[in-house]
């Protein structure tokens, strides 16, 4: 029973994040900050030398993925959300 509540909460958050990413990609919402928290854009900004903020975001993403990989993939990564649904 405990895990069922957790799954419903996780899926609800994942659907909201997916809806936000969809709205951002469709141009319906100004949610560009969401893209900064994805792995590849953060890596590219860090390699391009965009500053310390990008490196901190990249380190945070990598640390979260290493410590709680399922959490990152199930809640924040659009590809992980699709595979989880």
C-alpha positions in Angstrom: 0.0 0.0 0.0 2.8 2.4 0.8 4.5 1.9 -2.5 1.2 2.5 -4.4 0.9 6.0 -2.9 4.5 6.7 -3.8 3.9 5.6 -7.4 0.8 7.8 -7.7 2.8 10.8 -6.4 5.8 10.0 -8.7 3.6 9.6 -11.8 1.7 12.8 -10.9 4.9 14.9 -10.7 6.2 13.2 -13.9 3.1 14.1 -15.8 3.3 17.8 -14.6 7.0 18.0 -15.7 6.2 16.4 -19.0 3.3 18.8 -19.6 5.7 21.7 -18.8 8.3 20.4 -21.2 5.7 20.0 -23.9 4.4 23.5 -23.4 7.9 24.9 -23.5 8.7 23.0 -26.7 5.4 24.1 -28.3 6.2 27.7 -27.5 3.1 28.1 -25.3 5.0 28.9 -22.2 8.2 30.7 -21.3 9.7 27.8 -19.3 13.2 27.9 -20.8 14.7 27.5 -17.4 13.6 23.8 -17.5 16.0 23.1 -20.3 18.9 24.3 -18.2 18.3 21.5 -15.8 18.7 18.7 -18.4 22.0 16.8 -18.7 23.0 17.6 -22.3 22.3 21.3 -22.3 24.1 21.7 -18.9 27.1 19.7 -20.3 27.3 21.8 -23.5 27.1 25.1 -21.6 29.8 23.9 -19.2 32.1 22.8 -22.0 31.5 26.1 -23.8 32.6 27.9 -20.7 29.4 29.6 -19.8 30.4 30.1 -16.2 30.3 28.5 -12.8 26.5 28.3 -12.6 26.4 25.8 -15.5 29.1 23.7 -13.9 27.2 23.7 -10.6 24.0 22.6 -12.3 25.9 19.9 -14.2 27.4 18.7 -10.9 24.0 18.7 -9.2 22.4 16.7 -12.1 25.3 14.1 -12.0 25.2 13.8 -8.3 21.5 13.3 -8.2 21.7 10.8 -11.0 24.5 8.9 -9.2 22.9 8.9 -5.8 19.3 8.5 -6.8 19.3 7.6 -10.5 15.7 6.4 -10.5 14.5 9.7 -9.1 16.2 11.7 -11.8 15.1 9.5 -14.6 11.5 9.0 -13.4 10.8 12.6 -12.5 12.8 15.0 -14.5 14.2 13.4 -17.6 11.6 13.5 -20.4 12.8 10.2 -21.9 12.7 8.5 -18.5 9.1 9.8 -18.0 8.0 8.3 -21.2 9.5 4.9 -20.4 8.0 5.0 -16.9 4.5 5.8 -18.1 
